[in-house]
Amino acid sequence: MTSTTLEKIKSYGHGEYKQDALEALLDYYGKTSFMNISEEQALVFLQKLESGEIKI
């Protein structure tokens, strides 16, 4: 996954909760490392954040 996509996902967290957006990504796919999440998976997650389907 690119750092640009990771930063976009991180931006959905607020203040001290920025880490929560990244943790939600890991939880959503049941992974323990960002290296195990593909760019495609991250983009799907980002789209769901943007649409409001996933709330953090």
Secondary structure, DSSP 4 states (H G I P E B T S, - for coil): --HHHHHHHHTTS-GGGHHHHHHHHHHHHT-S-GGGS-HHHHHHHHHHHHHTSS--
